[in-house]
């Protein structure tokens, strides 16, 4: 296990900036996920950590040992970095049985046959593949092949485990079960993990912290719940889950709250939004609210802000609604006990509005 530090990492391909000044510390035993859309720089960052790509500038350290430094001209090859890597494509050798696939990295260590056999059996038991030693990859399911790739990465007892979209080739049900297996394994081994995915559910359900990237730049680093409930900008709010964006202008700041007016030409749509006192915003702002953070109430109750119900779909545990709020249509997922008709005026109560710069 180890701390992993990325310091001012840059990577350019010609004039294209793939990774732009990434500085991150992954703590010993932490599960951290690089999350973002295609082309955001997450896989390039992982490849630089693994030693498969050289940064244009910057440094990488494991427990304060420099393994990459453009300034000091240090670049350890992948096999000298004490890391295990699991690829999206599994990368298991079809002509080798499972035992030989997993044992292959141990050939570069001075181990006796009995030691090698014991270590392979231990790691296969760890990934729930005991008894599969003599089978070949084509005799295994996709999930089992991914476990083989995981076992091969773990057999050398690496200090850091890197996973590059390892579940993307699996069907939805198997992907879900493998998520929990990988997390359980990581916690049992207390190994430092850097995981790459574009799948929000994977990132949110597996990680201690999520690093959200876009256009090569780190947008936010936080625990999954913080990233979801307190995004730092419009990109993060839009990329993570569903969100409604309400353009507003600030009318008044009062302590830990800001009063804003919806920018739609009406004089009736106002919101009071809690916000940290030290935070400053421009006059033009956006209120972000998640669909599940809006309550729909009868309009005659006197509470909330008025809107017109435009759509209501019953989906079992909740109603999926569209409510017109001034000139803005809001997506709402509500468990309201009231019954409404399309076209009816309703009141909206925002339980967790988030204020961001426009």
BAPAFI-240977 format. One record per residue: residue in one letter; x, y, z of N, C-alpha, C in turn. Coordinates in steps of 0.05 Angstrom, whole numbers, padded with zeros to 5 digits, always signed. Example, Ala and Ser with C-alpha at 12.3 -4.5 7.8 and 13.67 -1.06 7.14 Angstrom:
<sites>
A+00264-00114+00156+00246-00090+00156+00264-00066+00156S+00257-00045+00142+00273-00021+00143+00258+00001+00157
</sites>
This chain:
<sites>
X+00017-00024+00000+00000+00000+00000+00018+00025+00000X+00006+00047-00011+00023+00070-00014+00007+00095-00020X+00019+00119-00013+00008+00144-00023+00018+00148-00051X+00000+00159-00067+00007+00166-00095+00003+00195-00099X+00024+00209-00110+00022+00238-00114+00027+00244-00143X+00009+00260-00154+00012+00272-00181+00016+00301-00177X+00038+00312-00188+00044+00340-00183+00047+00354-00210X+00029+00373-00215+00030+00390-00239+00034+00374-00265X+00018+00353-00268+00021+00336-00292+00008+00349-00316X+00023+00350-00338+00014+00360-00363+00020+00339-00385X+00002+00337-00404+00007+00319-00427-00004+00332-00452X+00013+00336-00472+00005+00347-00497+00010+00327-00520X-00008+00326-00538-00004+00311-00563-00004+00331-00585X+00020+00339-00594+00021+00361-00613+00012+00387-00599X-00007+00400-00611-00018+00425-00599-00042+00419-00581X-00051+00394-00579-00074+00386-00563-00065+00381-00534X-00078+00395-00516-00072+00391-00487-00091+00370-00477X-00081+00346-00471-00098+00324-00461-00101+00325-00431X-00080+00332-00417-00081+00334-00387-00067+00361-00380X-00081+00377-00364-00073+00404-00359-00069+00409-00329X-00045+00407-00319-00038+00414-00292-00053+00399-00271X-00052+00373-00272-00066+00356-00252-00048+00352-00228X-00058+00360-00205-00044+00355-00179-00064+00342-00160X-00057+00317-00152-00075+00301-00136-00058+00284-00117X-00067+00280-00093-00055+00260-00075-00076+00238-00069X-00069+00214-00075-00086+00191-00068-00074+00178-00044X-00090+00177-00022-00079+00168+00003-00077+00137+00004X-00060+00128+00022-00055+00100+00026-00082+00085+00031X-00088+00065+00016-00112+00049+00020-00137+00063+00010X-00135+00084-00005-00159+00099-00015-00167+00089-00042X-00193+00090-00047-00204+00082-00074-00213+00109-00087X-00198+00117-00107-00204+00143-00121-00210+00137-00150X-00231+00150-00160-00240+00146-00188-00236+00172-00204X-00224+00168-00227-00223+00190-00247-00248+00187-00265X-00265+00208-00264-00291+00207-00277-00294+00230-00296X-00304+00225-00320-00309+00246-00339-00317+00236-00366X-00325+00253-00384-00334+00244-00411-00310+00235-00427X-00315+00223-00450-00294+00214-00468-00277+00238-00476X-00251+00234-00476-00233+00255-00483-00226+00275-00462X-00234+00269-00437-00230+00288-00415-00201+00286-00403X-00186+00265-00410-00159+00262-00400-00155+00241-00378X-00177+00228-00371-00175+00209-00348-00157+00185-00355X-00160+00173-00379-00144+00150-00386-00115+00158-00391X-00111+00181-00403-00083+00191-00407-00070+00194-00380X-00084+00205-00360-00073+00208-00333-00066+00181-00321X-00083+00161-00325-00078+00134-00314-00053+00122-00328X-00051+00126-00354-00028+00115-00369-00002+00128-00360X-00003+00153-00353+00021+00166-00342+00029+00154-00315X+00009+00149-00299+00014+00136-00273+00027+00109-00277X+00016+00094-00296+00025+00066-00301+00053+00065-00314X+00061+00087-00327+00086+00087-00341+00084+00080-00370X+00060+00080-00380+00056+00074-00409+00057+00100-00426X+00057+00123-00413+00059+00148-00427+00076+00167-00410X+00093+00183-00424+00109+00202-00410+00095+00229-00410X+00094+00242-00386+00082+00269-00385+00099+00289-00400X+00087+00310-00410+00101+00332-00421+00116+00347-00400X+00104+00349-00376+00117+00360-00353+00103+00350-00328X+00117+00352-00305+00105+00343-00280+00119+00320-00267X+00109+00311-00244+00121+00290-00229+00100+00271-00218X+00109+00246-00213+00092+00226-00200+00109+00212-00178X+00098+00210-00154+00113+00198-00132+00096+00177-00119X+00110+00156-00109+00097+00135-00092+00112+00136-00066X+00097+00142-00044+00110+00144-00018+00135+00162-00019X+00132+00184-00033+00154+00204-00036+00177+00194-00052X+00175+00171-00064+00196+00162-00083+00188+00171-00111X+00205+00185-00124+00199+00196-00150+00201+00173-00171X+00178+00169-00185+00179+00149-00207+00177+00162-00234X+00168+00187-00234+00168+00203-00259+00174+00232-00251X+00193+00244-00266+00198+00272-00262+00211+00283-00288X+00197+00300-00301+00209+00312-00326+00232+00331-00319X+00230+00344-00295+00251+00362-00287+00277+00347-00281X+00274+00324-00268+00298+00308-00260+00305+00286-00281X+00289+00285-00302+00293+00265-00323+00292+00237-00312X+00272+00232-00295+00267+00205-00284+00241+00194-00296X+00244+00169-00306+00220+00156-00316+00224+00126-00313X+00212+00115-00291+00214+00086-00287+00195+00072-00306X+00204+00050-00318+00187+00034-00336+00164+00021-00319X+00143+00012-00333+00120+00001-00318+00127-00021-00299X+00145-00039-00307+00151-00062-00290+00168-00055-00265X+00176-00030-00263+00192-00021-00239+00176-00004-00221X+00150-00001-00226+00133+00018-00211+00118+00005-00188X+00119-00021-00185+00104-00035-00164+00074-00029-00165X+00063-00031-00190+00035-00026-00195+00023-00050-00210X-00002-00055-00205-00018-00074-00221-00037-00060-00238X-00042-00070-00262-00060-00057-00281-00080-00076-00292X-00105-00067-00292-00127-00083-00304-00139-00066-00326X-00139-00079-00350-00148-00064-00374-00177-00070-00381X-00188-00052-00397-00216-00054-00406-00220-00080-00421X-00200-00088-00437-00203-00111-00454-00195-00138-00442X-00191-00138-00415-00183-00162-00400-00153-00168-00405X-00145-00170-00431-00117-00176-00438-00107-00202-00426X-00124-00223-00426-00114-00249-00417-00105-00264-00442X-00085-00281-00439-00073-00295-00462-00090-00320-00468X-00101-00322-00492-00119-00344-00498-00105-00371-00500X-00079-00372-00505-00065-00397-00508-00055-00408-00481X-00059-00393-00459-00050-00402-00433-00074-00409-00416X-00072-00429-00399-00093-00434-00380-00093-00413-00358X-00112-00414-00340-00115-00393-00320-00091-00392-00301X-00081-00415-00293-00058-00415-00276-00035-00400-00289X-00029-00406-00314-00006-00394-00327-00011-00364-00332X-00036-00356-00338-00042-00328-00341-00035-00313-00316X-00044-00323-00293-00041-00309-00268-00011-00310-00259X+00002-00333-00264+00029-00337-00255+00050-00322-00271X+00042-00313-00295+00061-00301-00314+00079-00279-00301X+00067-00259-00287+00084-00238-00275+00105-00249-00255X+00099-00272-00243+00117-00283-00222+00142-00295-00235X+00142-00299-00261+00166-00310-00274+00190-00291-00272X+00184-00265-00267+00205-00246-00265+00215-00243-00237X+00204-00258-00219+00214-00259-00191+00228-00286-00187X+00247-00286-00169+00261-00311-00163+00245-00326-00143X+00226-00342-00153+00208-00358-00136+00210-00387-00144X+00208-00404-00124+00208-00433-00130+00180-00440-00142X+00178-00463-00154+00152-00472-00165+00131-00475-00144X+00139-00484-00120+00120-00488-00099+00110-00461-00088X+00128-00441-00086+00121-00414-00078+00101-00401-00098X+00108-00405-00123+00091-00394-00144+00063-00406-00144X+00062-00433-00141+00037-00447-00140+00020-00437-00116X+00033-00434-00093+00019-00425-00069+00007-00396-00074X+00024-00379-00085+00015-00351-00089-00008-00349-00109X-00007-00365-00131-00028-00364-00150-00054-00375-00138X-00052-00397-00123-00076-00408-00110-00088-00388-00091X-00071-00373-00076-00082-00353-00057-00097-00331-00072X-00086-00322-00094-00099-00299-00107-00124-00308-00123X-00124-00333-00133-00148-00343-00146-00170-00348-00126X-00163-00356-00102-00183-00358-00081-00194-00331-00074X-00177-00311-00074-00184-00283-00068-00205-00273-00087X-00203-00280-00113-00222-00270-00133-00243-00291-00140X-00245-00311-00123-00266-00332-00125-00264-00348-00151X-00239-00356-00157-00234-00373-00181-00219-00398-00174X-00220-00406-00149-00208-00432-00141-00220-00455-00157X-00203-00472-00167-00212-00495-00183-00213-00490-00213X-00207-00465-00221-00207-00458-00249-00179-00458-00262X-00159-00467-00247-00132-00465-00256-00127-00477-00284X-00139-00499-00290-00134-00513-00315-00152-00505-00339X-00170-00487-00334-00187-00478-00356-00173-00456-00372X-00184-00453-00397-00173-00432-00415-00193-00409-00416X-00184-00385-00423-00201-00362-00423-00227-00365-00439X-00227-00380-00461-00251-00383-00477-00272-00400-00463X-00264-00414-00441-00282-00430-00426-00295-00414-00402X-00288-00389-00401-00298-00372-00379-00317-00351-00389X-00334-00341-00371-00352-00318-00377-00335-00293-00377X-00348-00271-00386-00334-00245-00385-00326-00237-00357X-00344-00241-00338-00338-00234-00311-00315-00250-00299X-00314-00276-00306-00292-00293-00297-00266-00285-00310X-00267-00277-00336-00242-00268-00349-00232-00242-00335X-00250-00225-00328-00242-00200-00314-00230-00207-00287X-00240-00227-00273-00228-00236-00248-00200-00247-00252X-00195-00260-00275-00168-00270-00281-00150-00246-00285X-00159-00226-00299-00142-00202-00303-00136-00188-00276X-00156-00188-00259-00153-00177-00232-00133-00193-00216X-00135-00219-00217-00116-00237-00202-00088-00233-00212X-00084-00231-00238-00057-00227-00249-00045-00200-00240X-00063-00180-00237-00053-00154-00228-00045-00155-00198X-00059-00172-00183-00055-00173-00154-00033-00193-00145X-00026-00211-00163-00008-00233-00155+00019-00223-00147X+00027-00200-00157+00053-00188-00150+00052-00171-00124X+00028-00170-00112+00024-00154-00088+00033-00125-00092X+00021-00112-00112+00029-00085-00118+00020-00065-00096X+00034-00042-00095+00027-00022-00076+00003-00005-00086X+00000-00004-00112-00022+00011-00124-00035-00006-00146X-00062-00006-00147-00076-00021-00167-00090-00001-00185X-00086-00003-00211-00098+00015-00231-00118-00001-00248X-00142+00011-00251-00163-00003-00267-00174+00017-00288X-00173+00008-00313-00181+00025-00335-00207+00015-00347X-00230+00026-00338-00257+00019-00347-00260-00012-00348X-00254-00026-00326-00253-00055-00327-00280-00069-00331X-00302-00054-00326-00328-00067-00327-00345-00060-00352X-00333-00044-00369-00349-00033-00392-00358-00054-00412X-00344-00077-00412-00351-00098-00431-00371-00119-00420X-00379-00114-00395-00397-00133-00382-00426-00124-00385X-00445-00143-00383-00473-00135-00384-00481-00122-00357X-00504-00108-00357-00511-00091-00334-00512-00106-00308X-00524-00130-00307-00526-00145-00283-00499-00154-00272X-00482-00164-00290-00456-00173-00282-00438-00149-00274X-00442-00127-00287-00427-00103-00280-00433-00094-00251X-00458-00096-00244-00466-00088-00217-00454-00106-00196X-00454-00133-00201-00443-00151-00181-00412-00148-00179X-00399-00143-00202-00370-00139-00202-00362-00114-00187X-00379-00093-00188-00373-00069-00173-00369-00075-00144X-00387-00090-00133-00386-00096-00104-00363-00115-00098X-00357-00133-00116-00334-00151-00112-00308-00137-00111X-00304-00118-00130-00279-00103-00131-00276-00086-00105X-00297-00073-00096-00296-00056-00072-00290-00074-00048X-00304-00096-00046-00299-00115-00023-00270-00124-00023X-00259-00130-00047-00231-00139-00049-00212-00117-00041X-00217-00093-00050-00200-00070-00044-00200-00065-00014X-00223-00066-00001-00224-00061+00027-00210-00083+00044X-00213-00107+00034-00200-00130+00048-00170-00127+00046X-00160-00119+00023-00131-00118+00019-00120-00091+00028X-00137-00071+00032-00129-00044+00039-00109-00033+00019X-00114-00037-00006-00095-00029-00027-00104-00002-00039X-00085+00014-00047-00091+00040-00060-00100+00034-00089X-00123+00046-00096-00135+00041-00122-00141+00067-00137X-00133+00068-00162-00141+00089-00180-00157+00076-00203X-00182+00085-00206-00201+00072-00223-00210+00093-00244X-00212+00085-00269-00221+00103-00290-00248+00093-00301X-00267+00112-00303-00293+00105-00315-00307+00130-00325X-00325+00126-00343-00344+00147-00351-00371+00142-00339X-00374+00120-00325-00399+00112-00313-00403+00124-00286X-00423+00142-00283-00427+00156-00258-00434+00137-00235X-00450+00117-00241-00458+00098-00219-00434+00083-00208X-00416+00074-00226-00392+00061-00216-00376+00080-00198X-00372+00104-00207-00356+00124-00192-00369+00130-00165X-00395+00134-00165-00408+00143-00141-00411+00120-00120X-00414+00095-00130-00419+00073-00112-00393+00059-00102X-00371+00064-00116-00346+00049-00109-00325+00066-00095X-00326+00092-00098-00303+00109-00091-00304+00121-00064X-00281+00125-00052-00278+00142-00028-00279+00171-00037X-00266+00177-00060-00267+00204-00071-00268+00201-00102X-00281+00222-00114-00284+00223-00143-00269+00247-00153X-00253+00243-00174-00240+00265-00188-00254+00270-00214X-00270+00291-00216-00285+00297-00240-00267+00314-00259X-00264+00304-00284-00247+00318-00303-00263+00326-00328X-00253+00348-00340-00265+00357-00366-00243+00372-00381X-00240+00365-00406-00220+00379-00423-00192+00379-00410X-00185+00357-00397-00158+00355-00386-00155+00368-00359X-00176+00381-00349-00174+00397-00324-00190+00384-00302X-00179+00382-00278-00194+00372-00255-00214+00393-00247X-00240+00386-00246-00262+00404-00239-00268+00403-00210X-00267+00379-00198-00274+00376-00170-00263+00350-00159X-00253+00350-00135-00244+00326-00121-00259+00325-00094X-00276+00306-00091-00292+00304-00066-00303+00276-00063X-00314+00271-00039-00330+00247-00034-00354+00247-00053X-00363+00224-00062-00386+00223-00080-00410+00239-00072X-00417+00238-00046-00441+00253-00037-00436+00283-00039X-00412+00292-00034-00406+00321-00037-00407+00329-00066X-00396+00313-00084-00397+00320-00112-00425+00322-00122X-00443+00304-00112-00471+00305-00121-00486+00328-00109X-00484+00331-00083-00500+00351-00069-00488+00379-00070X-00462+00382-00074-00449+00408-00074-00430+00410-00097X-00439+00409-00122-00421+00412-00145-00409+00440-00145X-00384+00443-00155-00371+00469-00153-00376+00486-00178X-00387+00474-00200-00392+00490-00223-00414+00476-00240X-00422+00489-00261-00445+00479-00278-00438+00453-00292X-00412+00449-00300-00405+00424-00313-00409+00401-00294X-00399+00402-00270-00402+00380-00251-00431+00375-00245X-00446+00396-00240-00475+00393-00235-00490+00379-00257X-00482+00386-00282-00496+00375-00305-00487+00346-00312X-00461+00341-00307-00450+00315-00313-00458+00293-00293X-00460+00301-00268-00467+00282-00247-00496+00282-00242X-00510+00261-00250-00539+00259-00245-00555+00279-00262X-00581+00282-00255-00599+00301-00268-00600+00326-00252X-00603+00349-00266-00604+00375-00252-00621+00394-00268X-00634+00412-00253-00649+00434-00265-00632+00459-00261X-00630+00476-00282-00615+00501-00281-00634+00524-00284X-00634+00542-00264-00652+00565-00264-00636+00590-00264X-00635+00605-00287-00620+00630-00288-00633+00651-00270X-00617+00664-00254-00627+00684-00235-00608+00708-00233X-00617+00728-00219-00600+00750-00212-00602+00755-00182X-00579+00762-00170-00579+00766-00141-00592+00793-00134X-00610+00792-00115-00624+00816-00105-00612+00825-00079X-00605+00806-00061-00597+00813-00034-00581+00790-00022X-00560+00798-00007-00545+00779+00008-00550+00784+00038X-00558+00764+00052-00564+00767+00080-00552+00744+00096X-00528+00748+00106-00514+00728+00122-00508+00703+00105X-00520+00681+00113-00514+00656+00099-00534+00649+00078X-00550+00668+00069-00569+00664+00048-00568+00686+00027X-00577+00679+00003-00578+00698-00019-00607+00697-00030X-00618+00720-00034-00645+00722-00047-00641+00728-00076X-00653+00711-00093-00649+00715-00122-00677+00717-00136X-00677+00728-00159-00701+00731-00175-00696+00717-00202X-00716+00701-00209-00715+00686-00235-00714+00706-00258X-00695+00702-00276-00693+00720-00299-00711+00712-00322X-00737+00718-00318-00756+00711-00339-00776+00733-00345X-00771+00757-00334-00788+00779-00339-00812+00781-00320X-00816+00761-00303-00838+00761-00284-00828+00774-00258X-00847+00782-00241-00840+00795-00216-00849+00777-00192X-00854+00752-00198-00865+00735-00177-00848+00712-00169X-00825+00708-00182-00809+00684-00177-00783+00691-00163X-00783+00686-00137-00760+00692-00120-00753+00667-00104X-00727+00665-00098-00718+00642-00082-00698+00653-00061X-00698+00640-00038-00677+00645-00018-00660+00620-00018X-00634+00624-00024-00616+00601-00027-00594+00602-00006X-00591+00582+00011-00569+00581+00030-00542+00580+00015X-00523+00594+00026-00496+00593+00013-00476+00601+00034X-00451+00590+00032-00430+00598+00051-00425+00628+00051X-00422+00639+00075-00419+00668+00077-00394+00678+00062X-00373+00662+00061-00348+00672+00049-00349+00670+00018X-00369+00657+00007-00371+00653-00021-00381+00679-00035X-00368+00687-00056-00377+00710-00072-00386+00701-00099X-00406+00715-00110-00416+00708-00136-00420+00734-00152X-00422+00730-00179-00429+00752-00196-00459+00758-00192X-00468+00780-00205-00496+00787-00203-00514+00767-00217X-00504+00755-00239-00519+00735-00254-00510+00707-00244X-00529+00692-00234-00523+00666-00223-00542+00645-00234X-00536+00620-00227-00554+00598-00234-00561+00583-00208X-00586+00578-00204-00594+00560-00182-00597+00532-00193X-00583+00513-00182-00584+00486-00190-00600+00470-00170X-00620+00454-00179-00635+00438-00160-00640+00411-00173X-00635+00390-00157-00639+00363-00167-00669+00356-00168X-00677+00339-00187-00706+00332-00190-00719+00322-00165X-00703+00307-00148-00715+00296-00124-00715+00316-00101X-00704+00340-00105-00703+00360-00084-00724+00382-00088X-00745+00375-00102-00768+00394-00106-00793+00380-00097X-00808+00392-00078-00834+00382-00069-00856+00396-00085X-00876+00381-00093-00899+00393-00107-00923+00392-00088X-00934+00416-00083-00956+00419-00063-00979+00433-00076X-01003+00431-00064-01026+00447-00074-01020+00477-00073X-01029+00491-00094-01022+00520-00095-01036+00537-00075X-01058+00526-00063-01073+00542-00044-01061+00540-00015X-01039+00525-00013-01027+00522+00014-01011+00546+00023X-01006+00565+00004-00991+00589+00012-00961+00585+00013X-00951+00560+00011-00923+00555+00014-00911+00551-00014X-00885+00560-00017-00871+00554-00042-00876+00574-00064X-00866+00568-00088-00868+00585-00111-00886+00572-00132X-00902+00588-00145-00923+00577-00163-00911+00568-00190X-00923+00546-00200-00916+00535-00226-00940+00521-00238X-00937+00513-00263-00959+00499-00277-00950+00471-00284X-00965+00451-00275-00959+00423-00281-00964+00417-00310X-00943+00409-00325-00945+00404-00354-00945+00374-00360X-00933+00358-00342-00932+00329-00347-00930+00315-00321X-00944+00292-00319-00943+00276-00295-00944+00246-00303X-00923+00231-00297-00922+00203-00303-00918+00187-00277X-00936+00169-00272-00933+00152-00248-00913+00130-00254X-00892+00127-00238-00872+00107-00242-00868+00090-00217X-00890+00085-00202-00889+00066-00180-00883+00080-00154X-00858+00086-00148-00852+00097-00122-00852+00128-00122X-00857+00140-00146-00857+00169-00148-00871+00178-00173X-00875+00203-00175-00886+00216-00200-00863+00230-00214X-00861+00226-00240-00842+00240-00256-00856+00263-00270X-00850+00288-00261-00865+00311-00270-00848+00332-00285X-00862+00347-00301-00850+00371-00313-00868+00394-00304X-00856+00414-00291-00871+00437-00281-00859+00462-00293X-00875+00479-00306-00866+00504-00317-00864+00525-00295X-00841+00535-00291-00834+00554-00270-00825+00580-00283X-00844+00599-00288-00837+00621-00305-00833+00612-00333X-00810+00617-00345-00803+00607-00372-00786+00583-00371X-00782+00572-00347-00764+00548-00344-00781+00524-00338X-00775+00501-00352-00789+00476-00346-00771+00459-00328X-00782+00451-00306-00767+00436-00285-00774+00407-00286X-00754+00390-00286-00759+00361-00283-00760+00355-00253X-00781+00341-00244-00785+00336-00216-00792+00307-00212X-00778+00294-00193-00785+00267-00184-00795+00269-00155X-00821+00266-00152-00833+00271-00126-00850+00248-00116X-00850+00244-00090-00866+00223-00077-00890+00236-00064X-00901+00257-00077-00923+00272-00065-00947+00254-00060X-00961+00260-00038-00986+00245-00032-01010+00258-00044X-01006+00281-00058-01028+00295-00070-01033+00286-00099X-01057+00290-00108-01064+00283-00136-01069+00309-00151X-01055+00311-00174-01057+00336-00190-01065+00329-00218X-01076+00349-00232-01083+00347-00260-01064+00363-00277X-01058+00354-00301-01041+00369-00319-01054+00395-00325X-01039+00417-00324-01049+00444-00328-01056+00458-00303X-01055+00443-00280-01062+00455-00254-01039+00471-00243X-01046+00493-00229-01025+00508-00215-01017+00494-00189X-00991+00492-00184-00981+00479-00161-00960+00497-00148X-00953+00490-00123-00932+00504-00109-00907+00487-00108X-00884+00499-00111-00859+00485-00110-00842+00493-00086X-00831+00473-00072-00813+00479-00049-00787+00466-00055X-00765+00482-00056-00739+00472-00062-00724+00466-00036X-00717+00440-00032-00705+00432-00007-00675+00434-00006X-00662+00434-00029-00632+00436-00029-00623+00451-00054X-00630+00477-00057-00621+00492-00080-00591+00498-00077X-00577+00499-00100-00548+00503-00101-00543+00528-00118X-00528+00547-00108-00522+00571-00122-00495+00569-00136X-00494+00574-00162-00469+00574-00178-00468+00598-00195X-00444+00606-00203-00441+00627-00222-00452+00619-00249X-00464+00638-00263-00476+00632-00289-00455+00625-00310
</sites>
